[in-house]
């Protein structure tokens, strides 16, 4: 059974497809890579626009020291992206249309959020971007060389850890309505940094699960539109990883 901690790539994703899918109608790894690259371009373009809209121009031009005014882009991107993600997950055949829309909305969200972090910690966004893609390529190389294998025990452990993190974030969200939060883990102390390091590691290892799942999809002869869905699933993990690296770096910089 194929298992993934990524909610977009669950064990049933590549099952129950017609056996008549042949030739160019089948999903391929190359096609998935191309579509992932396209979605990333959309994210970058939307994020760049949102970034500029979220910073007030100073006398010297657009500077990290400028005033941060996110406007509606954070909420439009966050809520719209969440809705589009749900549609994509439950209506996979629509992924050629919903995946680009998700990338656009998440780009709006990421651009505004990144601008806010950059104003407070100049240079942090580039560090987070380099960390995200450095992790992606390092894990891809390790996976392709066989240094890391997505065994069943590996998958079970990662699913459990990812579920635990989601539960912690859900509790934090609920407690926020009552003006409180889980102590220590969101602070810049040793416990908070340690928690963020753990979350970054789990997010990164989800990439291995995604690589394995995409490879399994090609082997299963999934239909062509599943390339878009698989690219969407990989994008979900990359965005999560980027945000967690951003949070980790902000905690470290806060201690200085």
C-alpha positions in Angstrom: 0.0 0.0 0.0 1.2 3.5 -0.8 1.1 5.8 2.1 1.9 9.5 2.4 1.9 11.9 5.3 0.9 14.6 2.8 -2.9 15.0 3.0 -3.0 15.6 -0.7 -1.3 12.3 -1.4 -3.1 9.7 0.6 -3.0 5.9 0.1 -6.0 5.9 -2.3 -4.7 8.7 -4.6 -3.5 6.5 -7.4 -6.0 3.7 -7.0 -9.2 2.8 -8.9 -8.0 4.2 -12.2 -9.2 2.6 -15.5 -6.8 0.0 -16.8 -7.3 1.3 -20.4 -5.0 4.3 -19.8 -2.2 3.9 -22.3 0.7 5.7 -23.9 0.9 9.5 -23.6 -2.3 9.4 -21.5 -0.3 8.0 -18.6 1.3 10.0 -15.8 5.1 10.3 -16.0 7.7 11.6 -13.6 9.0 14.0 -16.3 5.5 15.4 -16.8 5.1 15.9 -13.0 8.4 17.7 -12.8 7.4 20.1 -15.6 4.1 20.8 -14.0 5.7 21.4 -10.6 8.1 23.9 -12.2 5.2 25.7 -13.8 3.3 25.9 -10.5 6.4 27.2 -8.8 6.7 30.0 -11.4 3.1 31.0 -10.6 3.9 31.1 -6.9 7.0 33.2 -7.4 5.2 35.7 -9.7 2.2 36.1 -7.4 4.5 36.3 -4.4 6.6 39.0 -6.0 3.5 41.1 -6.7 2.0 40.6 -3.2 5.4 41.5 -1.7 5.5 44.8 -3.5 1.9 45.6 -2.6 2.7 44.8 1.1 5.6 47.3 1.4 5.2 51.1 1.4 7.7 52.9 -0.9 10.3 54.8 0.9 12.4 57.7 -0.4 15.1 55.3 -1.4 12.7 52.9 -3.2 11.4 49.5 -2.0 13.5 48.7 1.0 13.2 46.1 3.8 13.0 48.9 6.2 9.8 50.2 4.6 6.4 50.0 6.4 4.7 46.6 6.2 1.1 46.9 5.1 -0.2 43.4 4.0 -3.7 44.6 3.0 -6.1 41.8 2.1 -3.6 39.6 0.3 -2.8 37.4 3.4 -6.4 36.5 4.0 -7.4 36.2 0.3 -4.4 33.9 -0.3 -4.8 31.8 2.9 -8.5 31.3 2.8 -8.7 31.0 -1.0 -5.7 28.7 -1.1 -7.3 26.4 1.6 -10.6 26.2 -0.3 -8.8 25.5 -3.6 -6.7 22.8 -1.9 -9.9 21.1 -0.6 -11.4 21.2 -4.1 -8.3 19.7 -5.6 -8.1 16.9 -3.0 -11.7 15.8 -3.4 -12.0 16.5 -7.2 -8.7 15.3 -8.5 -9.8 15.4 -12.2 -10.1 19.2 -11.8 -6.4 19.5 -10.7 -5.2 20.9 -14.1 -7.4 23.9 -13.3 -7.4 24.1 -9.5 -3.6 23.5 -9.0 -2.6 26.7 -10.9 -5.3 28.6 -8.9 -3.9 27.2 -5.7 -0.4 28.2 -6.6 -1.6 31.8 -7.4 -3.5 32.2 -4.1 -0.6 30.7 -2.1 1.8 33.0 -3.9 -0.3 36.0 -2.7 -0.2 34.7 0.8 3.5 33.9 0.8 4.5 37.2 -0.7 2.7 39.2 2.1 3.9 36.9 4.9 7.5 37.0 3.6 7.5 40.8 3.4 6.4 40.9 7.0 9.3 38.7 8.1 11.8 40.6 5.9 10.8 43.9 7.4 11.6 42.5 10.9 14.6 40.4 9.9 16.3 41.7 6.7 17.7 38.9 4.6 15.7 36.1 6.2 13.5 35.4 3.1 16.5 34.6 0.9 17.9 32.4 3.6 14.6 30.5 3.8 14.3 30.1 0.0 17.9 28.8 -0.2 17.2 26.4 2.7 14.0 25.1 1.1 15.4 24.4 -2.3 18.7 23.2 -0.9 16.8 20.7 1.2 14.6 19.7 -1.8 17.6 18.9 -4.1 19.6 17.2 -1.3 16.8 14.9 -0.4 16.0 14.2 -4.1 19.7 13.2 -4.6 19.6 11.0 -1.5 16.4 9.4 -2.7 17.6 8.8 -6.2 20.8 7.3 -4.9 19.1 5.0 -2.5 20.5 6.5 0.6 17.0 7.2 1.9 14.2 4.7 1.3 10.5 5.1 2.0 10.0 1.9 3.9 6.7 1.0 5.5 8.1 1.8 9.0 9.5 5.1 7.7 6.1 6.0 6.3 4.2 5.0 9.5 6.5 7.0 11.7 6.3 10.0 9.4 2.5 9.9 9.2 2.3 9.8 13.0 4.8 12.6 13.5 3.0 14.8 10.9 -0.4 14.1 12.4 1.0 15.1 15.8 2.3 18.4 14.5 -1.1 19.1 12.8 -2.8 18.4 16.2 -0.4 20.8 18.0 -1.1 23.6 15.4 -4.9 22.9 15.6 -4.8 23.2 19.4 -2.7 26.4 19.1 -5.3 27.9 16.7 -8.2 27.1 19.0 -6.4 28.4 22.1 -5.7 31.6 20.2 -9.4 32.5 20.3 -9.1 32.5 24.1 -6.1 34.7 24.2 -3.7 31.9 25.1 -1.3 29.5 23.5 0.8 26.4 24.2 3.8 27.6 26.3 7.4 27.5 25.1 7.1 25.9 21.7 6.3 29.1 19.9 8.9 31.2 21.8 12.5 31.9 20.7 13.9 29.9 23.6 15.7 26.6 23.4 12.5 24.6 23.5 10.8 26.7 20.8 13.8 26.4 18.5 14.1 22.7 19.2 10.4 22.3 18.3 10.9 24.2 15.1 13.9 22.1 14.1 11.8 19.0 14.7 9.0 20.3 12.5 11.4 21.3 9.7 12.9 17.8 9.7 9.5 16.2 9.5 8.4 18.6 6.7 11.6 17.8 4.8 11.1 14.1 5.2 7.7 14.4 3.7 9.5 15.3 0.4 10.8 11.8 0.4 7.3 10.5 0.8 6.2 12.7 -2.1 9.0 11.4 -4.4 8.1 7.8 -3.6 4.4 8.5 -4.2 5.0 10.2 -7.6 7.2 7.3 -8.7 4.5 4.9 -7.6 1.9 6.9 -9.6 3.9 6.4 -12.8 4.3 2.7 -12.1 0.6 2.4 -11.4 -0.2 3.9 -14.8 -2.2 6.8 -13.4 -4.0 9.1 -15.9 -2.3 12.2 -17.3 -4.2 14.7 -15.2 -2.6 13.1 -12.1 0.6 14.9 -13.0 -1.1 18.1 -12.0 -2.4 16.5 -8.8 1.0 15.1 -7.9 2.7 18.5 -8.6 0.1 20.1 -6.3 0.9 17.6 -3.5 4.6 18.4 -3.8 3.9 22.1 -3.8 1.9 21.7 -0.6 5.0 20.2 1.1 7.4 22.8 -0.3 5.2 25.6 1.0 5.0 24.0 4.4 8.8 23.5 4.5 9.4 27.1 3.5 7.2 28.5 6.2 8.7 26.3 8.9 12.2 27.3 7.9 11.1 30.9 8.0 9.7 30.4 11.5 12.9 28.7 12.7 15.1 31.4 11.3 13.0 34.1 12.9 13.3 32.4 16.3 17.0 32.2 15.9 17.3 35.8 14.8 15.1 36.9 17.7 17.7 35.7 20.2 20.4 38.0 18.9 
